[in-house]
Amino acid sequence: MPRVNIQPQSTPAASQPILAQIQQAFGTTPNMFKAVANSPAALQSMWAAFGALGQGTLGAKLGEQIAVAIANRNRCEYCLAAHTVLGQNAGASAAEMGAAQVGQSNDSKTAAALAFALKVVEQRAQVTEADVARLRESGLRDEQIVEIIAHVALNLFTNYINVALDIPVDFPKVALK
């Protein structure tokens, strides 16, 4: 049972226009956004971050692979389920999403990005020059390195919302590894 209201009609009026955008984008309003809508400022922040990173240079597929790796590490069943669907919609196979869940990929650039993202989570951003050098060696540029960290931050936000507030999963469930 969620620990906050997830009834859109009971959220502040200032959240309603953003919820309408989310409804249009997804064809439904996922429970996570219903919960975040209790705070118009938090909802605006989250939705804007998704939009901005969606326009980034990493691409949707890699962004979703990063999301499932972080969700699995943080044991966020909601984000794992949602981002697995979104990753497959972005062109990743079920096998690629399963591998990403545990920080792995057959693609060297993706593998480097996933390893770095997980190290940022695990080490609370205490990464080394060598960690960044490995990203560059894999072909990632500074813009993409910054975007990886931005994806980590956004996914920590969503993971924490879903886990702390016990948001019911409304996507096909995916088992944590």
PyMOL commands that set and color helices and strands:
alter all, ss='L'
color gray80, all
select helices_A, chain A and resi 8-10+13-26+31-36+40-54+60-73+77-89+94-101+108-122+129-137+142-164
alter helices_A, ss='H'
color red, helices_A
deselect
rebuild
show_as cartoon
